[in-house]
Amino acid sequence: MTTVAEAPAPAQALISLSNISKRFGGVKALQSVSFNVMPGEVLCLAGENGCGKSTLIKLISGVYQPEPGGEMLFDGQPMDNLNPSKARALGIQVIWQDLALFPEMAVAENIAFERNLGGKPRLVNYAAMRADARRILDRLGVGLDLDAPVRTLSIAQRQIVAIARALVADARLVFMDEPTASLSQAETDALLVIVRRLAADGIAVVFVSHRLAEVLDVCSRVTVLRDGLYVGTFPTAGMTQTRLTELMTGKIFDQAVQARDHSSAPVVLEVEKLTRPGEYEDISLAIRKGEILGLTGRLGAGRTELALSLFGLTRPAAGAIRLNGKALSLHSNRAAIDAGISYVSEDRLQLGLIQPQSIGDNATITVLDRLLDLFRLISPAKRRGLIDEWVRALAIKVSSPDNAVSTLSGGNQQRVVLSKWLATNPKLLILDSPTVGVDVGARAGIFAIIHKLAQEGMAILLISDEITEVYFNADRILHMRDGRIIGDYVPGLVPIDKIEEDVHA
């Protein structure tokens, strides 16, 4: 297995792991993993879902214990009998993807929570709590309302609260698990500035992300795991996304422009001068049968707002929507579904799936009326047949459809979301950031499904702020800014650098 030598350490490693393994029953989650993190370093921990990243983080944070024979050192001292409390005392903090914040509590209370964890009962010193919170936020260079309930904040602002909570507990090593998965490009850029500021202050950051461009941008080195094995630690200087993908998956992906000309195909969706004040204005576009139309732009462009109107969740103030030449007046999402429009939300966890319910329930929820028997009860045979059909068609990796959908990887969860909408036999499929939180290997599988649907004649609106996604998967690309469409591109005829320059200008 290819590895590279570690760069000579200018100082003692903050944390050093040697020959770390972990088993769960007969399953080897990690096997002989060795790597280190330097003080003030931003290091990426990369690999597909299931490669062992989360297991490794839980070992370092004291949730799991490694198998005998391995060694973990922190500041050169053994980390024996580690538990979460001891890990926090060392300065090890983990910011998980769900952030683990208290939505009803104020910003200051969430930030101060970690410092008060495990202490003796005492009266709350609100003045000290607010002073701590303000000091940390000033250190991060951001301003938040200390009294605002966390539930009122954007995802990006909640990320900042989670980082501040780690810093108020004197963090020295911070793991950030998919911190940008639900952020726009502009929000991501702002978060990366904060990450660099942490590193400049001597705090080590281990960054976990499926967005490879930002990994190469913010990290100095990348440690790659594959199937629980250590592939190597590589400098990001000179590394490409393609090469990193190969290291993570062991496969070579042919990333090529796939744009096709659909100008002679019949129009499925036609939008004319659609306007909703404050969200989008004078939108006109057409999507033809079998066409994948990409829609990109920065934060606040109005992309999702437009999608919500096309799906009947909001009503435009002016303009027209026609599907297969028929004018639509969408009063609800049910009217959109009945007309033949389906929408995959960018927020898979909150809006796309019902997490506590089973895989089968989630896959069939949109078409329960088709599963009724003569007594108007759900037919177990019809239900099972539909579930089996989509599990097979979309290659969903599932041990049992009765398991909670939350037990699946991000890629398989997204396939379940696709299955529930494809079961409605849509004429138009709207995909809003369909690969958020999905690893590179699973992304390729999802886009293979999308291209197959297009080849079968489905019209698809692909919304993404990752320009590479729309460039290599769409037939045409529209650029949206400040609620208006200001650019129209054909991949291959226009270089990707030109589109990136226009979008980020």
C-alpha positions as CSV (number, residue, x, y, z in Angstrom):
1,M,0.0,0.0,0.0
2,T,1.5,3.4,-1.0
3,T,2.5,5.7,1.7
4,V,4.8,8.7,2.0
5,A,7.2,9.6,4.8
6,E,6.0,12.1,7.4
7,A,7.5,15.5,7.0
8,P,10.3,16.2,9.7
9,A,8.5,17.5,12.8
10,P,9.7,21.0,13.8
11,A,8.3,20.3,17.3
12,Q,6.8,17.4,19.2
13,A,3.6,16.1,17.9
14,L,0.5,17.2,19.8
15,I,-1.0,13.7,19.3
16,S,0.7,10.6,18.0
17,L,-0.9,7.3,17.2
18,S,0.9,4.0,16.6
19,N,-0.5,0.7,15.5
20,I,-4.1,1.6,16.5
21,S,-6.8,-1.1,15.9
22,K,-10.4,-1.5,16.8
23,R,-12.7,-4.4,16.4
24,F,-16.5,-4.7,16.9
25,G,-17.2,-8.4,17.3
26,G,-15.7,-9.9,14.1
27,V,-15.5,-6.6,12.2
28,K,-12.2,-4.8,11.9
29,A,-13.2,-1.2,12.0
30,L,-9.6,0.0,12.2
31,Q,-6.4,-1.9,11.6
32,S,-2.8,-0.8,12.4
33,V,-3.4,2.9,12.0
34,S,-0.5,5.3,12.7
35,F,-0.4,9.1,12.3
36,N,0.2,12.3,14.1
37,V,-1.1,15.8,14.4
38,M,1.2,18.8,15.0
39,P,0.3,21.9,17.1
40,G,-1.3,24.6,15.0
41,E,-1.8,22.2,12.1
42,V,-4.9,21.8,10.0
43,L,-5.0,18.2,9.0
44,C,-7.6,16.5,6.9
45,L,-8.9,13.0,7.9
46,A,-10.2,11.7,4.6
47,G,-12.0,8.6,3.4
48,E,-15.3,7.2,2.3
49,N,-18.2,6.6,4.7
50,G,-17.4,3.5,6.6
51,C,-13.6,3.8,6.3
52,G,-13.1,4.2,10.0
53,K,-12.9,8.0,10.4
54,S,-15.6,8.2,13.1
55,T,-14.2,5.2,15.0
56,L,-10.8,6.8,15.0
57,I,-12.2,10.1,16.4
58,K,-14.1,8.3,19.1
59,L,-10.9,6.5,20.1
60,I,-9.0,9.7,20.4
61,S,-11.9,11.4,22.3
62,G,-12.2,8.5,24.8
63,V,-15.5,7.1,23.6
64,Y,-13.9,3.8,22.6
65,Q,-10.8,2.0,23.8
66,P,-8.2,0.7,21.3
67,E,-7.2,-2.9,21.0
68,P,-4.1,-4.0,23.0
69,G,-0.8,-3.3,21.3
70,G,-1.5,0.2,20.1
71,E,-0.1,3.4,21.6
72,M,-1.7,6.9,21.8
73,L,0.5,9.8,23.0
74,F,-0.7,13.4,23.8
75,D,2.2,15.8,24.3
76,G,4.5,12.8,24.5
77,Q,2.5,11.3,27.4
78,P,0.5,8.0,27.1
79,M,-3.2,8.3,26.9
80,D,-4.1,5.3,28.9
81,N,-7.6,4.4,30.1
82,L,-8.9,7.4,28.2
83,N,-12.6,8.5,28.6
84,P,-14.5,11.5,27.3
85,S,-13.9,13.4,30.6
86,K,-10.1,12.9,30.5
87,A,-10.0,13.7,26.8
88,R,-11.8,17.0,27.4
89,A,-9.4,17.8,30.3
90,L,-6.5,17.3,27.8
91,G,-8.1,19.8,25.5
92,I,-9.5,17.4,22.9
93,Q,-12.9,18.6,21.5
94,V,-15.1,17.1,18.9
95,I,-17.6,19.1,16.9
96,W,-19.9,16.5,15.4
97,Q,-22.0,17.1,12.3
98,D,-25.2,17.5,14.3
99,L,-23.3,20.0,16.6
100,A,-25.1,18.8,19.8
101,L,-26.3,22.2,20.7
102,F,-29.3,23.1,22.9
103,P,-31.7,24.9,20.5
104,E,-33.9,26.5,23.2
105,M,-30.9,27.9,25.1
106,A,-29.2,31.2,24.3
107,V,-26.0,31.5,22.4
108,A,-24.1,32.5,25.6
109,E,-25.5,29.5,27.5
110,N,-24.5,27.1,24.8
111,I,-21.0,28.5,24.7
112,A,-20.6,28.3,28.5
113,F,-22.0,24.8,28.8
114,E,-18.8,23.0,28.2
115,R,-16.9,24.9,30.9
116,N,-19.6,24.1,33.5
117,L,-19.9,20.4,32.5
118,G,-19.2,18.1,35.5
119,G,-18.9,20.9,38.0
120,K,-20.5,21.1,41.4
121,P,-24.1,22.6,41.5
122,R,-23.9,26.4,41.9
123,L,-25.7,29.5,41.0
124,V,-25.2,30.6,37.4
125,N,-22.9,33.6,37.0
126,Y,-24.6,35.1,33.9
127,A,-22.2,38.1,33.8
128,A,-19.1,35.8,33.7
129,M,-20.9,33.5,31.2
130,R,-21.6,36.4,28.9
131,A,-18.1,37.7,29.3
132,D,-16.6,34.4,28.3
133,A,-18.9,34.0,25.3
134,R,-18.1,37.6,24.1
135,R,-14.4,37.1,24.6
136,I,-14.4,33.9,22.5
137,L,-16.5,35.3,19.8
138,D,-14.3,38.4,19.6
139,R,-11.3,36.0,19.3
140,L,-13.1,34.4,16.3
141,G,-13.8,37.8,14.8
142,V,-17.6,37.3,14.7
143,G,-20.5,39.0,16.3
144,L,-23.6,37.1,17.5
145,D,-26.5,38.1,19.7
146,L,-25.6,36.4,23.0
147,D,-29.3,36.2,24.1
148,A,-30.6,34.7,20.8
149,P,-31.9,31.1,21.1
150,V,-29.7,28.8,19.0
151,R,-32.8,27.6,17.1
152,T,-33.1,31.1,15.5
153,L,-29.5,30.9,14.1
154,S,-28.5,29.7,10.6
155,I,-26.4,26.5,10.3
156,A,-23.3,28.6,9.7
157,Q,-23.9,30.6,12.9
158,R,-24.5,27.4,14.9
159,Q,-21.1,26.1,13.7
160,I,-19.6,29.2,15.2
161,V,-21.3,28.6,18.5
162,A,-20.0,25.0,18.5
163,I,-16.5,26.2,17.8
164,A,-16.8,28.9,20.5
165,R,-18.0,26.2,23.0
166,A,-14.8,24.2,22.3
167,L,-12.5,27.2,22.7
168,V,-14.1,28.3,26.0
169,A,-13.0,24.8,27.3
170,D,-9.4,25.6,26.4
171,A,-9.3,23.3,23.3
172,R,-5.9,22.3,22.0
173,L,-7.1,19.7,19.4
174,V,-10.4,20.2,17.6
175,F,-12.0,17.6,15.4
176,M,-14.6,19.1,12.9
177,D,-16.9,16.5,11.4
178,E,-18.3,17.7,8.1
179,P,-18.5,21.3,9.2
180,T,-19.4,22.7,5.8
181,A,-21.8,20.0,4.7
182,S,-24.9,22.2,5.0
183,L,-23.2,25.6,4.2
184,S,-23.2,27.7,1.1
185,Q,-19.9,28.6,-0.6
186,A,-19.9,32.0,1.1
187,E,-20.6,30.5,4.5
188,T,-17.9,27.9,3.9
189,D,-15.4,30.6,3.0
190,A,-16.1,32.4,6.3
191,L,-15.8,29.2,8.3
192,L,-12.4,28.4,6.7
193,V,-11.2,31.9,7.8
194,I,-12.0,30.9,11.4
195,V,-10.2,27.5,11.0
196,R,-7.1,29.3,9.8
197,R,-7.4,31.7,12.8
198,L,-7.5,28.7,15.2
199,A,-4.4,27.2,13.6
200,A,-2.6,30.6,13.9
201,D,-3.4,30.5,17.6
202,G,-1.6,27.1,17.9
203,I,-4.8,25.0,18.0
204,A,-4.6,21.8,16.0
205,V,-7.7,21.1,13.8
206,V,-8.5,17.8,12.3
207,F,-10.9,18.5,9.4
208,V,-13.3,15.9,8.0
209,S,-15.0,16.9,4.8
210,H,-16.3,15.3,1.6
211,R,-15.7,18.7,-0.2
212,L,-12.2,18.0,-1.5
213,A,-11.6,21.5,-2.9
214,E,-11.8,23.0,0.6
215,V,-9.7,20.2,2.0
216,L,-6.9,21.1,-0.4
217,D,-7.4,24.8,0.4
218,V,-7.3,24.8,4.1
219,C,-5.3,21.7,5.1
220,S,-1.5,21.3,5.0
221,R,-1.6,17.5,5.1
222,V,-4.2,14.8,4.5
223,T,-4.4,11.4,6.2
224,V,-6.3,8.9,4.1
225,L,-8.2,5.8,5.5
226,R,-9.7,3.1,3.3
227,D,-11.7,0.2,4.7
228,G,-10.2,0.7,8.1
229,L,-6.7,0.7,6.8
230,Y,-4.1,3.5,6.8
231,V,-3.3,4.5,3.2
232,G,-0.9,7.3,4.1
233,T,-0.4,10.9,5.1
234,F,0.2,13.2,2.2
235,P,1.1,16.9,1.8
236,T,-1.8,18.8,0.1
237,A,0.7,20.9,-1.9
238,G,0.6,19.5,-5.4
239,M,-2.4,17.2,-4.5
240,T,-5.4,17.2,-6.9
241,Q,-9.0,16.3,-6.2
242,T,-8.7,13.5,-8.7
243,R,-5.6,12.0,-7.0
244,L,-7.2,12.3,-3.5
245,T,-10.3,10.6,-4.8
246,E,-8.2,7.7,-6.1
247,L,-6.4,7.4,-2.7
248,M,-9.7,7.4,-0.8
249,T,-11.6,4.9,-3.0
250,G,-8.8,2.8,-4.7
251,K,-10.7,3.6,-8.0
252,I,-10.1,5.9,-10.9
253,F,-13.1,8.2,-11.8
254,D,-13.3,9.6,-15.3
255,Q,-14.5,13.1,-14.7
256,A,-15.5,14.4,-18.1
257,V,-18.0,16.8,-19.5
258,Q,-21.3,15.0,-20.3
259,A,-23.3,17.9,-21.8
260,R,-25.7,16.9,-24.6
261,D,-27.7,19.0,-26.9
262,H,-31.5,18.8,-26.2
263,S,-32.6,21.7,-28.2
264,S,-34.9,19.6,-30.4
265,A,-36.5,17.7,-27.5
266,P,-40.0,18.8,-26.3
267,V,-40.1,21.3,-23.4
268,V,-41.2,19.7,-20.1
269,L,-41.0,22.7,-17.8
270,E,-41.3,26.3,-18.9
271,V,-41.1,29.3,-16.5
272,E,-41.8,32.8,-17.7
273,K,-41.1,36.0,-15.8
274,L,-41.6,34.3,-12.5
275,T,-41.3,36.8,-9.6
276,R,-41.6,36.6,-5.8
277,P,-40.5,39.9,-4.3
278,G,-37.4,39.7,-2.1
279,E,-36.5,36.2,-3.3
280,Y,-36.3,36.0,-7.1
281,E,-37.4,38.2,-10.0
282,D,-38.2,37.9,-13.7
283,I,-37.1,34.2,-13.9
284,S,-37.5,32.6,-17.3
285,L,-36.2,29.2,-18.2
286,A,-37.0,26.0,-19.9
287,I,-36.1,22.3,-19.3
288,R,-36.5,19.8,-22.0
289,K,-37.2,16.1,-21.9
290,G,-34.1,14.2,-20.9
291,E,-32.2,17.4,-20.1
292,I,-30.2,18.1,-16.9
293,L,-30.3,21.8,-16.3
294,G,-27.7,23.0,-13.7
295,L,-28.5,26.0,-11.5
296,T,-25.6,27.5,-9.5
297,G,-24.8,30.7,-7.6
298,R,-23.7,32.0,-4.2
299,L,-25.5,32.4,-0.9
300,G,-28.7,34.5,-1.3
301,A,-29.0,33.9,-5.0
302,G,-32.5,32.7,-4.7
303,R,-32.0,29.1,-6.1
304,T,-33.8,27.3,-3.3
305,E,-36.5,29.9,-3.1
306,L,-37.2,29.3,-6.8
307,A,-37.3,25.6,-6.3
308,L,-39.8,25.9,-3.4
309,S,-42.1,27.8,-5.7
310,L,-41.8,25.3,-8.5
311,F,-42.7,22.6,-5.9
312,G,-45.8,24.6,-4.6
313,L,-44.4,25.4,-1.2
314,T,-44.4,29.1,-1.8
315,R,-46.5,31.1,-4.4
316,P,-45.0,33.5,-6.9
317,A,-46.5,37.0,-7.1
318,A,-46.2,37.1,-10.9
319,G,-45.3,35.0,-13.9
320,A,-46.3,31.6,-15.3
321,I,-45.3,28.0,-14.8
322,R,-46.1,25.4,-17.5
323,L,-45.6,21.7,-17.4
324,N,-45.8,19.9,-20.8
325,G,-47.5,23.0,-22.1
326,K,-50.2,23.1,-19.4
327,A,-50.4,26.1,-17.1
328,L,-50.0,25.3,-13.4
329,S,-51.3,27.1,-10.4
330,L,-49.5,25.4,-7.5
331,H,-51.3,26.0,-4.3
332,S,-49.4,23.3,-2.4
333,N,-46.7,20.7,-2.7
334,R,-49.5,18.1,-3.1
335,A,-50.6,19.9,-6.2
336,A,-47.1,19.8,-7.6
337,I,-46.7,16.1,-6.9
338,D,-50.0,15.4,-8.6
339,A,-48.9,17.4,-11.6
340,G,-45.7,15.4,-11.8
341,I,-43.1,17.5,-10.0
342,S,-40.8,16.1,-7.3
343,Y,-38.3,17.9,-5.1
344,V,-35.3,16.5,-3.2
345,S,-34.5,19.1,-0.5
346,E,-31.0,20.2,0.3
347,D,-31.7,19.4,4.0
348,R,-31.9,15.6,3.9
349,L,-31.8,15.1,7.6
350,Q,-34.6,17.6,8.6
351,L,-36.8,17.8,5.5
352,G,-35.9,14.7,3.3
353,L,-36.3,11.9,5.8
354,I,-38.2,10.9,8.9
355,Q,-35.1,9.7,10.9
356,P,-36.8,7.6,13.6
357,Q,-38.9,5.7,11.0
358,S,-37.8,2.7,8.9
359,I,-36.1,2.7,5.5
360,G,-39.3,1.1,4.1
361,D,-41.6,3.7,5.6
362,N,-39.5,6.5,4.2
363,A,-39.3,4.9,0.7
364,T,-43.1,4.5,0.5
365,I,-44.4,7.6,2.2
366,T,-45.2,9.5,-0.9
367,V,-47.3,6.8,-2.5
368,L,-49.3,5.2,0.3
369,D,-52.5,5.5,-1.7
370,R,-51.1,3.1,-4.2
371,L,-50.4,0.5,-1.5
372,L,-54.0,0.2,-0.3
373,D,-56.0,-3.1,-0.6
374,L,-59.7,-3.5,-1.0
375,F,-60.3,-2.6,2.6
376,R,-58.3,0.6,2.3
377,L,-55.5,-0.8,4.4
378,I,-51.9,-0.8,3.4
379,S,-51.1,-4.2,1.7
380,P,-47.9,-5.7,3.2
381,A,-47.3,-7.5,-0.1
382,K,-47.6,-4.3,-2.2
383,R,-45.5,-2.3,0.3
384,R,-42.7,-5.0,0.3
385,G,-42.8,-5.2,-3.5
386,L,-42.3,-1.5,-3.9
387,I,-39.5,-1.3,-1.3
388,D,-37.7,-4.3,-3.0
389,E,-38.1,-2.6,-6.4
390,W,-36.4,0.6,-5.4
391,V,-33.8,-1.0,-3.2
392,R,-32.8,-3.1,-6.2
393,A,-33.1,-0.3,-8.8
394,L,-31.1,2.3,-6.8
395,A,-28.6,-0.3,-5.3
396,I,-29.4,0.8,-1.7
397,K,-27.1,-1.1,0.7
398,V,-29.5,-2.2,3.4
399,S,-29.5,-5.2,5.7
400,S,-33.3,-4.9,6.4
401,P,-35.8,-2.3,5.3
402,D,-37.2,-2.4,8.8
403,N,-34.1,-0.7,10.2
404,A,-34.3,3.0,11.0
405,V,-33.2,5.1,8.0
406,S,-30.8,6.9,10.4
407,T,-28.6,3.7,10.4
408,L,-27.7,4.2,6.8
409,S,-24.7,6.1,5.4
410,G,-25.2,9.5,3.8
411,G,-25.1,8.1,0.3
412,N,-27.6,5.4,1.0
413,Q,-29.9,7.8,2.8
414,Q,-29.9,10.0,-0.3
415,R,-30.8,7.0,-2.4
416,V,-33.8,6.5,-0.1
417,V,-34.9,10.1,-0.6
418,L,-34.6,9.6,-4.4
419,S,-36.6,6.4,-4.2
420,K,-39.5,8.0,-2.4
421,W,-39.8,10.7,-5.1
422,L,-39.1,8.5,-8.1
423,A,-42.0,6.3,-6.8
424,T,-44.3,9.1,-7.8
425,N,-43.3,8.8,-11.4
426,P,-42.3,12.5,-11.8
427,K,-42.0,14.3,-15.1
428,L,-39.7,16.9,-13.5
429,L,-37.2,16.1,-10.7
430,I,-35.7,19.0,-8.8
431,L,-32.5,18.1,-7.0
432,D,-31.3,20.8,-4.5
433,S,-27.7,20.0,-3.5
434,P,-28.2,16.3,-3.8
435,T,-24.7,15.3,-2.6
436,V,-24.5,17.3,0.6
437,G,-22.7,15.1,3.2
438,V,-22.2,12.3,0.7
439,D,-18.7,10.9,0.1
440,V,-17.0,10.9,-3.2
441,G,-17.6,7.3,-4.1
442,A,-21.3,7.5,-3.2
443,R,-21.6,10.8,-5.2
444,A,-20.5,9.0,-8.3
445,G,-23.2,6.4,-7.8
446,I,-25.9,9.1,-7.2
447,F,-24.9,10.9,-10.4
448,A,-25.0,7.7,-12.3
449,I,-28.6,7.3,-11.2
450,I,-29.4,10.9,-12.2
451,H,-27.9,10.4,-15.7
452,K,-29.8,7.2,-16.2
453,L,-33.1,9.0,-15.3
454,A,-32.3,11.7,-17.8
455,Q,-31.5,9.1,-20.5
456,E,-34.9,7.6,-19.8
457,G,-36.5,11.0,-20.6
458,M,-36.9,12.7,-17.2
459,A,-36.3,16.4,-17.0
460,I,-34.0,17.3,-14.1
461,L,-33.2,20.6,-12.4
462,L,-29.8,20.2,-10.6
463,I,-29.1,22.9,-8.0
464,S,-25.7,23.1,-6.5
465,D,-23.1,25.6,-5.3
466,E,-20.4,23.2,-6.2
467,I,-19.6,24.3,-9.7
468,T,-17.7,21.1,-10.5
469,E,-20.9,19.1,-9.9
470,V,-23.0,21.1,-12.4
471,Y,-20.2,21.4,-14.9
472,F,-19.5,17.7,-15.2
473,N,-23.1,16.6,-14.9
474,A,-25.4,19.2,-16.4
475,D,-26.2,19.8,-20.1
476,R,-26.6,23.5,-19.5
477,I,-25.8,25.8,-16.5
478,L,-27.7,28.9,-15.4
479,H,-26.0,31.3,-13.0
480,M,-28.2,33.0,-10.5
481,R,-27.3,36.0,-8.4
482,D,-29.5,38.3,-6.2
483,G,-32.7,36.6,-7.4
484,R,-31.9,36.9,-11.2
485,I,-30.5,34.7,-13.8
486,I,-27.4,36.5,-15.1
487,G,-25.5,33.8,-17.0
488,D,-26.1,30.8,-19.3
489,Y,-23.3,28.3,-20.1
490,V,-22.8,25.1,-22.0
491,P,-20.1,22.9,-20.3
492,G,-17.3,22.2,-22.6
493,L,-17.9,25.2,-24.7
494,V,-17.2,27.5,-21.7
495,P,-14.2,26.6,-19.4
496,I,-15.0,25.8,-15.8
497,D,-12.6,28.5,-14.7
498,K,-14.7,31.1,-16.4
499,I,-17.9,30.0,-14.7
500,E,-16.1,29.9,-11.3
501,E,-14.7,33.4,-11.9
502,D,-18.2,34.7,-12.8
503,V,-19.9,33.0,-9.8
504,H,-17.4,34.1,-7.2
505,A,-16.7,37.6,-8.6
